[in-house]
């Protein structure tokens, strides 16, 4: 069940059974010649929907714009400043905690969000610690990257080996192909540029990786692999989420 498709009465009923929610978070940025600009937000959203269908876990609205300043050299990319994303995460969490949510599970699809997510969690904990009184319910936040789960690593290694790369990967593109078959793009079998060094700003990134990919042979993607990734990752996420919610 998606929060946007529920009534407040349905959310109240859910909270009587579970105080946790999954929040997909990603980015809106270029993903090479055949990757959708929304890939990093679409992947965790698709997986979270499968988790919800299998286990009845509530899924919040996707945070679809993240930390993507280094992609601004490519048309269509959108970014938030770190301070803006921190403020958005804070307000999202505190809004839902007002009425009983206590466990916030951010399912992330973009490596560039990781540092800011952790900083946002620290801001939330600091704010609550500074409030008077000590009788507040225990609020907890967790972030997990879908691509770091054992199932994702196993399937990626089996299907793509060292051609997975680190941006516009065939794994993430496979998931979008599975979820949105009408939006599948194609490209010639052109090997991607291997990582040279860490990039800084948007112009530096564009100079290092002219077509947007980093070591990723995107053309290897397939909807069949995407289906495997969604279903196998969902199993591990359900287990991890349930353990998180059960923590005191």
Secondary structure, 3 states (H helix, E strand, C coil): CEHHHCCHHHHHHHHCCCCEEEEEECCECCECCCECCCHHHHHHHHHHHHHHHHHCCCEEEEECCCCCHHHCCCCCCECCCHHHHHHHHHHHHHHHHCCCCCEEEEEECCHHHHHHHHHHHHHHHHHHHHCCCCCCCCCEEEEEEHHHCHHHHHHHHHHHHHHCCCECCHHHHHHHHHHCHHHCCCCCCCCCCCCCCCCCCHHHHHHHCCCCCECCCHHHCCHHHHHHHHHHHHHHHHHHHHHHHHCC
